[in-house]
Amino acid sequence: MKKRVLGLICFCVGCGMLMVIIIPALGWILTSAAVFILVGWLLVCGDD
């Protein structure tokens, strides 16, 4: 479970880096929101 959460965080940060290149101001805001939503969802609906 921890590997899955860490993998999602890394994936979102990587996507965020691409977004920062394209949309400097909104990239990190959107990525942070996505990370918190995904991690929260995994912690609530986690299987461990």
PDB file of N, CA, C, O and CB in Angstrom:
ATOM      1  N   MET A   1       0.827  -1.200   0.000  1.00  0.00           N
ATOM      2  CA  MET A   1       0.000   0.000   0.000  1.00  0.00           C
ATOM      3  C   MET A   1       0.865   1.255   0.000  1.00  0.00           C
ATOM      4  O   MET A   1       0.582   2.208  -0.727  1.00  0.00           O
ATOM      5  CB  MET A   1      -0.937   0.003   1.209  1.00  0.00           C
ATOM      6  N   LYS A   2       1.928   1.257   0.822  1.00  0.00           N
ATOM      7  CA  LYS A   2       2.799   2.431   0.869  1.00  0.00           C
ATOM      8  C   LYS A   2       3.482   2.666  -0.471  1.00  0.00           C
ATOM      9  O   LYS A   2       3.664   3.811  -0.883  1.00  0.00           O
ATOM     10  CB  LYS A   2       3.847   2.272   1.969  1.00  0.00           C
ATOM     11  N   LYS A   3       3.861   1.588  -1.152  1.00  0.00           N
ATOM     12  CA  LYS A   3       4.492   1.742  -2.466  1.00  0.00           C
ATOM     13  C   LYS A   3       3.514   2.353  -3.459  1.00  0.00           C
ATOM     14  O   LYS A   3       3.906   3.150  -4.311  1.00  0.00           O
ATOM     15  CB  LYS A   3       5.001   0.385  -2.988  1.00  0.00           C
ATOM     16  N   ARG A   4       2.246   1.980  -3.350  1.00  0.00           N
ATOM     17  CA  ARG A   4       1.241   2.514  -4.265  1.00  0.00           C
ATOM     18  C   ARG A   4       1.047   4.013  -4.037  1.00  0.00           C
ATOM     19  O   ARG A   4       0.957   4.782  -4.993  1.00  0.00           O
ATOM     20  CB  ARG A   4      -0.096   1.769  -4.092  1.00  0.00           C
ATOM     21  N   VAL A   5       0.982   4.423  -2.779  1.00  0.00           N
ATOM     22  CA  VAL A   5       0.830   5.845  -2.464  1.00  0.00           C
ATOM     23  C   VAL A   5       2.056   6.617  -2.923  1.00  0.00           C
ATOM     24  O   VAL A   5       1.929   7.677  -3.537  1.00  0.00           O
ATOM     25  CB  VAL A   5       0.603   6.051  -0.953  1.00  0.00           C
ATOM     26  N   LEU A   6       3.240   6.096  -2.632  1.00  0.00           N
ATOM     27  CA  LEU A   6       4.474   6.766  -3.039  1.00  0.00           C
ATOM     28  C   LEU A   6       4.570   6.852  -4.553  1.00  0.00           C
ATOM     29  O   LEU A   6       5.015   7.864  -5.094  1.00  0.00           O
ATOM     30  CB  LEU A   6       5.695   6.034  -2.476  1.00  0.00           C
ATOM     31  N   GLY A   7       4.159   5.805  -5.233  1.00  0.00           N
ATOM     32  CA  GLY A   7       4.163   5.822  -6.693  1.00  0.00           C
ATOM     33  C   GLY A   7       3.228   6.873  -7.255  1.00  0.00           C
ATOM     34  O   GLY A   7       3.572   7.563  -8.214  1.00  0.00           O
ATOM     35  N   LEU A   8       2.042   7.003  -6.664  1.00  0.00           N
ATOM     36  CA  LEU A   8       1.100   8.024  -7.119  1.00  0.00           C
ATOM     37  C   LEU A   8       1.639   9.423  -6.869  1.00  0.00           C
ATOM     38  O   LEU A   8       1.482  10.308  -7.710  1.00  0.00           O
ATOM     39  CB  LEU A   8      -0.247   7.853  -6.425  1.00  0.00           C
ATOM     40  N   ILE A   9       2.272   9.630  -5.721  1.00  0.00           N
ATOM     41  CA  ILE A   9       2.846  10.942  -5.428  1.00  0.00           C
ATOM     42  C   ILE A   9       3.932  11.276  -6.449  1.00  0.00           C
ATOM     43  O   ILE A   9       3.968  12.385  -6.982  1.00  0.00           O
ATOM     44  CB  ILE A   9       3.423  10.980  -3.992  1.00  0.00           C
ATOM     45  N   CYS A  10       4.808  10.323  -6.716  1.00  0.00           N
ATOM     46  CA  CYS A  10       5.871  10.554  -7.700  1.00  0.00           C
ATOM     47  C   CYS A  10       5.289  10.828  -9.080  1.00  0.00           C
ATOM     48  O   CYS A  10       5.776  11.702  -9.798  1.00  0.00           O
ATOM     49  CB  CYS A  10       6.817   9.347  -7.761  1.00  0.00           C
ATOM     50  N   PHE A  11       4.259  10.091  -9.452  1.00  0.00           N
ATOM     51  CA  PHE A  11       3.612  10.297 -10.745  1.00  0.00           C
ATOM     52  C   PHE A  11       3.024  11.703 -10.834  1.00  0.00           C
ATOM     53  O   PHE A  11       3.187  12.389 -11.843  1.00  0.00           O
ATOM     54  CB  PHE A  11       2.513   9.244 -10.972  1.00  0.00           C
ATOM     55  N   CYS A  12       2.340  12.123  -9.772  1.00  0.00           N
ATOM     56  CA  CYS A  12       1.724  13.449  -9.780  1.00  0.00           C
ATOM     57  C   CYS A  12       2.779  14.553  -9.791  1.00  0.00           C
ATOM     58  O   CYS A  12       2.604  15.570 -10.462  1.00  0.00           O
ATOM     59  CB  CYS A  12       0.807  13.615  -8.566  1.00  0.00           C
ATOM     60  N   VAL A  13       3.867  14.361  -9.057  1.00  0.00           N
ATOM     61  CA  VAL A  13       4.937  15.358  -9.068  1.00  0.00           C
ATOM     62  C   VAL A  13       5.560  15.441 -10.457  1.00  0.00           C
ATOM     63  O   VAL A  13       5.860  16.533 -10.939  1.00  0.00           O
ATOM     64  CB  VAL A  13       6.015  15.017  -8.013  1.00  0.00           C
ATOM     65  N   GLY A  14       5.753  14.306 -11.096  1.00  0.00           N
ATOM     66  CA  GLY A  14       6.289  14.302 -12.461  1.00  0.00           C
ATOM     67  C   GLY A  14       5.367  15.022 -13.426  1.00  0.00           C
ATOM     68  O   GLY A  14       5.821  15.813 -14.253  1.00  0.00           O
ATOM     69  N   CYS A  15       4.065  14.748 -13.321  1.00  0.00           N
ATOM     70  CA  CYS A  15       3.098  15.465 -14.160  1.00  0.00           C
ATOM     71  C   CYS A  15       3.121  16.948 -13.837  1.00  0.00           C
ATOM     72  O   CYS A  15       2.989  17.785 -14.730  1.00  0.00           O
ATOM     73  CB  CYS A  15       1.677  14.900 -13.966  1.00  0.00           C
ATOM     74  N   GLY A  16       3.288  17.272 -12.572  1.00  0.00           N
ATOM     75  CA  GLY A  16       3.354  18.677 -12.155  1.00  0.00           C
ATOM     76  C   GLY A  16       4.545  19.392 -12.769  1.00  0.00           C
ATOM     77  O   GLY A  16       4.438  20.551 -13.171  1.00  0.00           O
ATOM     78  N   MET A  17       5.669  18.712 -12.843  1.00  0.00           N
ATOM     79  CA  MET A  17       6.848  19.323 -13.455  1.00  0.00           C
ATOM     80  C   MET A  17       6.586  19.643 -14.918  1.00  0.00           C
ATOM     81  O   MET A  17       6.998  20.693 -15.410  1.00  0.00           O
ATOM     82  CB  MET A  17       8.067  18.399 -13.326  1.00  0.00           C
ATOM     83  N   LEU A  18       5.901  18.743 -15.613  1.00  0.00           N
ATOM     84  CA  LEU A  18       5.541  19.026 -17.002  1.00  0.00           C
ATOM     85  C   LEU A  18       4.576  20.201 -17.082  1.00  0.00           C
ATOM     86  O   LEU A  18       4.691  21.038 -17.978  1.00  0.00           O
ATOM     87  CB  LEU A  18       4.919  17.788 -17.660  1.00  0.00           C
ATOM     88  N   MET A  19       3.627  20.272 -16.154  1.00  0.00           N
ATOM     89  CA  MET A  19       2.655  21.362 -16.150  1.00  0.00           C
ATOM     90  C   MET A  19       3.324  22.696 -15.851  1.00  0.00           C
ATOM     91  O   MET A  19       2.918  23.728 -16.387  1.00  0.00           O
ATOM     92  CB  MET A  19       1.555  21.090 -15.128  1.00  0.00           C
ATOM     93  N   VAL A  20       4.350  22.682 -14.996  1.00  0.00           N
ATOM     94  CA  VAL A  20       5.065  23.918 -14.668  1.00  0.00           C
ATOM     95  C   VAL A  20       5.733  24.490 -15.911  1.00  0.00           C
ATOM     96  O   VAL A  20       5.813  25.707 -16.075  1.00  0.00           O
ATOM     97  CB  VAL A  20       6.113  23.666 -13.568  1.00  0.00           C
ATOM     98  N   ILE A  21       6.209  23.614 -16.782  1.00  0.00           N
ATOM     99  CA  ILE A  21       6.826  24.085 -18.017  1.00  0.00           C
ATOM    100  C   ILE A  21       5.776  24.752 -18.906  1.00  0.00           C
ATOM    101  O   ILE A  21       6.049  25.761 -19.556  1.00  0.00           O
ATOM    102  CB  ILE A  21       7.509  22.918 -18.766  1.00  0.00           C
ATOM    103  N   ILE A  22       4.563  24.168 -18.926  1.00  0.00           N
ATOM    104  CA  ILE A  22       3.507  24.673 -19.801  1.00  0.00           C
ATOM    105  C   ILE A  22       2.750  25.833 -19.159  1.00  0.00           C
ATOM    106  O   ILE A  22       2.556  26.875 -19.785  1.00  0.00           O
ATOM    107  CB  ILE A  22       2.536  23.551 -20.155  1.00  0.00           C
ATOM    108  N   ILE A  23       2.322  25.649 -17.904  1.00  0.00           N
ATOM    109  CA  ILE A  23       1.518  26.662 -17.203  1.00  0.00           C
ATOM    110  C   ILE A  23       2.199  26.942 -15.863  1.00  0.00           C
ATOM    111  O   ILE A  23       1.897  26.272 -14.875  1.00  0.00           O
ATOM    112  CB  ILE A  23       0.016  26.180 -16.996  1.00  0.00           C
ATOM    113  N   PRO A  24       3.100  27.906 -15.806  1.00  0.00           N
ATOM    114  CA  PRO A  24       3.927  28.094 -14.606  1.00  0.00           C
ATOM    115  C   PRO A  24       3.155  28.287 -13.305  1.00  0.00           C
ATOM    116  O   PRO A  24       3.488  27.649 -12.306  1.00  0.00           O
ATOM    117  CB  PRO A  24       4.807  29.263 -14.806  1.00  0.00           C
ATOM    118  N   ALA A  25       2.146  29.134 -13.282  1.00  0.00           N
ATOM    119  CA  ALA A  25       1.481  29.455 -12.022  1.00  0.00           C
ATOM    120  C   ALA A  25       0.538  28.346 -11.570  1.00  0.00           C
ATOM    121  O   ALA A  25       0.522  27.985 -10.393  1.00  0.00           O
ATOM    122  CB  ALA A  25       0.713  30.755 -12.156  1.00  0.00           C
ATOM    123  N   LEU A  26      -0.243  27.807 -12.492  1.00  0.00           N
ATOM    124  CA  LEU A  26      -1.280  26.852 -12.113  1.00  0.00           C
ATOM    125  C   LEU A  26      -0.772  25.420 -11.999  1.00  0.00           C
ATOM    126  O   LEU A  26      -1.442  24.575 -11.405  1.00  0.00           O
ATOM    127  CB  LEU A  26      -2.397  26.903 -13.107  1.00  0.00           C
ATOM    128  N   GLY A  27       0.389  25.138 -12.552  1.00  0.00           N
ATOM    129  CA  GLY A  27       0.891  23.766 -12.564  1.00  0.00           C
ATOM    130  C   GLY A  27       1.006  23.147 -11.179  1.00  0.00           C
ATOM    131  O   GLY A  27       0.490  22.055 -10.940  1.00  0.00           O
ATOM    132  N   TRP A  28       1.683  23.843 -10.264  1.00  0.00           N
ATOM    133  CA  TRP A  28       1.883  23.278  -8.929  1.00  0.00           C
ATOM    134  C   TRP A  28       0.600  23.276  -8.119  1.00  0.00           C
ATOM    135  O   TRP A  28       0.394  22.385  -7.295  1.00  0.00           O
ATOM    136  CB  TRP A  28       2.955  24.051  -8.187  1.00  0.00           C
ATOM    137  N   ILE A  29      -0.264  24.255  -8.336  1.00  0.00           N
ATOM    138  CA  ILE A  29      -1.538  24.289  -7.613  1.00  0.00           C
ATOM    139  C   ILE A  29      -2.375  23.070  -7.986  1.00  0.00           C
ATOM    140  O   ILE A  29      -2.899  22.381  -7.110  1.00  0.00           O
ATOM    141  CB  ILE A  29      -2.316  25.597  -7.921  1.00  0.00           C
ATOM    142  N   LEU A  30      -2.498  22.806  -9.272  1.00  0.00           N
ATOM    143  CA  LEU A  30      -3.283  21.658  -9.729  1.00  0.00           C
ATOM    144  C   LEU A  30      -2.658  20.344  -9.275  1.00  0.00           C
ATOM    145  O   LEU A  30      -3.370  19.418  -8.884  1.00  0.00           O
ATOM    146  CB  LEU A  30      -3.413  21.676 -11.253  1.00  0.00           C
ATOM    147  N   THR A  31      -1.340  20.260  -9.326  1.00  0.00           N
ATOM    148  CA  THR A  31      -0.667  19.034  -8.920  1.00  0.00           C
ATOM    149  C   THR A  31      -0.822  18.783  -7.430  1.00  0.00           C
ATOM    150  O   THR A  31      -1.073  17.653  -7.009  1.00  0.00           O
ATOM    151  CB  THR A  31       0.803  19.094  -9.286  1.00  0.00           C
ATOM    152  N   SER A  32      -0.671  19.834  -6.628  1.00  0.00           N
ATOM    153  CA  SER A  32      -0.845  19.679  -5.185  1.00  0.00           C
ATOM    154  C   SER A  32      -2.252  19.213  -4.861  1.00  0.00           C
ATOM    155  O   SER A  32      -2.444  18.335  -4.020  1.00  0.00           O
ATOM    156  CB  SER A  32      -0.545  20.993  -4.460  1.00  0.00           C
ATOM    157  N   ALA A  33      -3.231  19.797  -5.523  1.00  0.00           N
ATOM    158  CA  ALA A  33      -4.618  19.383  -5.303  1.00  0.00           C
ATOM    159  C   ALA A  33      -4.798  17.916  -5.687  1.00  0.00           C
ATOM    160  O   ALA A  33      -5.431  17.157  -4.954  1.00  0.00           O
ATOM    161  CB  ALA A  33      -5.589  20.273  -6.113  1.00  0.00           C
ATOM    162  N   ALA A  34      -4.245  17.517  -6.827  1.00  0.00           N
ATOM    163  CA  ALA A  34      -4.375  16.132  -7.274  1.00  0.00           C
ATOM    164  C   ALA A  34      -3.705  15.172  -6.296  1.00  0.00           C
ATOM    165  O   ALA A  34      -4.252  14.111  -5.997  1.00  0.00           O
ATOM    166  CB  ALA A  34      -3.772  15.965  -8.670  1.00  0.00           C
ATOM    167  N   VAL A  35      -2.528  15.537  -5.799  1.00  0.00           N
ATOM    168  CA  VAL A  35      -1.817  14.672  -4.855  1.00  0.00           C
ATOM    169  C   VAL A  35      -2.629  14.490  -3.583  1.00  0.00           C
ATOM    170  O   VAL A  35      -2.797  13.367  -3.107  1.00  0.00           O
ATOM    171  CB  VAL A  35      -0.433  15.252  -4.522  1.00  0.00           C
ATOM    172  N   PHE A  36      -3.136  15.589  -3.027  1.00  0.00           N
ATOM    173  CA  PHE A  36      -3.898  15.481  -1.787  1.00  0.00           C
ATOM    174  C   PHE A  36      -5.188  14.690  -1.983  1.00  0.00           C
ATOM    175  O   PHE A  36      -5.566  13.901  -1.117  1.00  0.00           O
ATOM    176  CB  PHE A  36      -4.217  16.866  -1.246  1.00  0.00           C
ATOM    177  N   ILE A  37      -5.859  14.891  -3.099  1.00  0.00           N
ATOM    178  CA  ILE A  37      -7.092  14.145  -3.368  1.00  0.00           C
ATOM    179  C   ILE A  37      -6.794  12.657  -3.520  1.00  0.00           C
ATOM    180  O   ILE A  37      -7.484  11.825  -2.930  1.00  0.00           O
ATOM    181  CB  ILE A  37      -7.786  14.683  -4.638  1.00  0.00           C
ATOM    182  N   LEU A  38      -5.774  12.314  -4.303  1.00  0.00           N
ATOM    183  CA  LEU A  38      -5.453  10.906  -4.524  1.00  0.00           C
ATOM    184  C   LEU A  38      -4.964  10.217  -3.257  1.00  0.00           C
ATOM    185  O   LEU A  38      -5.380   9.097  -2.960  1.00  0.00           O
ATOM    186  CB  LEU A  38      -4.407  10.780  -5.606  1.00  0.00           C
ATOM    187  N   VAL A  39      -4.086  10.877  -2.511  1.00  0.00           N
ATOM    188  CA  VAL A  39      -3.585  10.272  -1.280  1.00  0.00           C
ATOM    189  C   VAL A  39      -4.714  10.117  -0.270  1.00  0.00           C
ATOM    190  O   VAL A  39      -4.819   9.083   0.389  1.00  0.00           O
ATOM    191  CB  VAL A  39      -2.445  11.117  -0.684  1.00  0.00           C
ATOM    192  N   GLY A  40      -5.551  11.129  -0.145  1.00  0.00           N
ATOM    193  CA  GLY A  40      -6.695  11.034   0.758  1.00  0.00           C
ATOM    194  C   GLY A  40      -7.622   9.902   0.373  1.00  0.00           C
ATOM    195  O   GLY A  40      -8.094   9.164   1.237  1.00  0.00           O
ATOM    196  N   TRP A  41      -7.888   9.759  -0.910  1.00  0.00           N
ATOM    197  CA  TRP A  41      -8.765   8.687  -1.395  1.00  0.00           C
ATOM    198  C   TRP A  41      -8.156   7.320  -1.108  1.00  0.00           C
ATOM    199  O   TRP A  41      -8.853   6.398  -0.685  1.00  0.00           O
ATOM    200  CB  TRP A  41      -9.027   8.843  -2.903  1.00  0.00           C
ATOM    201  N   LEU A  42      -6.841   7.194  -1.343  1.00  0.00           N
ATOM    202  CA  LEU A  42      -6.190   5.914  -1.083  1.00  0.00           C
ATOM    203  C   LEU A  42      -6.177   5.581   0.403  1.00  0.00           C
ATOM    204  O   LEU A  42      -6.337   4.420   0.779  1.00  0.00           O
ATOM    205  CB  LEU A  42      -4.770   5.928  -1.621  1.00  0.00           C
ATOM    206  N   LEU A  43      -5.988   6.589   1.252  1.00  0.00           N
ATOM    207  CA  LEU A  43      -5.980   6.327   2.685  1.00  0.00           C
ATOM    208  C   LEU A  43      -7.366   5.945   3.186  1.00  0.00           C
ATOM    209  O   LEU A  43      -7.495   5.111   4.082  1.00  0.00           O
ATOM    210  CB  LEU A  43      -5.469   7.545   3.442  1.00  0.00           C
ATOM    211  N   VAL A  44      -8.395   6.546   2.619  1.00  0.00           N
ATOM    212  CA  VAL A  44      -9.763   6.224   3.031  1.00  0.00           C
ATOM    213  C   VAL A  44     -10.189   4.866   2.488  1.00  0.00           C
ATOM    214  O   VAL A  44     -10.769   4.056   3.210  1.00  0.00           O
ATOM    215  CB  VAL A  44     -10.738   7.312   2.558  1.00  0.00           C
ATOM    216  N   CYS A  45      -9.901   4.621   1.223  1.00  0.00           N
ATOM    217  CA  CYS A  45     -10.354   3.386   0.563  1.00  0.00           C
ATOM    218  C   CYS A  45      -9.254   2.338   0.482  1.00  0.00           C
ATOM    219  O   CYS A  45      -9.375   1.374  -0.275  1.00  0.00           O
ATOM    220  CB  CYS A  45     -10.861   3.695  -0.835  1.00  0.00           C
ATOM    221  N   GLY A  46      -8.189   2.512   1.247  1.00  0.00           N
ATOM    222  CA  GLY A  46      -7.047   1.600   1.173  1.00  0.00           C
ATOM    223  C   GLY A  46      -7.409   0.184   1.553  1.00  0.00           C
ATOM    224  O   GLY A  46      -8.394  -0.058   2.250  1.00  0.00           O
ATOM    225  N   ASP A  47      -6.596  -0.753   1.083  1.00  0.00           N
ATOM    226  CA  ASP A  47      -6.893  -2.161   1.315  1.00  0.00           C
ATOM    227  C   ASP A  47      -6.009  -2.773   2.395  1.00  0.00           C
ATOM    228  O   ASP A  47      -5.908  -3.997   2.477  1.00  0.00           O
ATOM    229  CB  ASP A  47      -6.735  -2.936   0.032  1.00  0.00           C
ATOM    230  N   ASP A  48      -5.360  -1.947   3.234  1.00  0.00           N
ATOM    231  CA  ASP A  48      -4.534  -2.558   4.283  1.00  0.00           C
ATOM    232  C   ASP A  48      -4.941  -2.154   5.668  1.00  0.00           C
ATOM    233  O   ASP A  48      -4.331  -2.594   6.643  1.00  0.00           O
ATOM    234  CB  ASP A  48      -3.106  -2.207   4.081  1.00  0.00           C
TER     235      ASP A  48
END
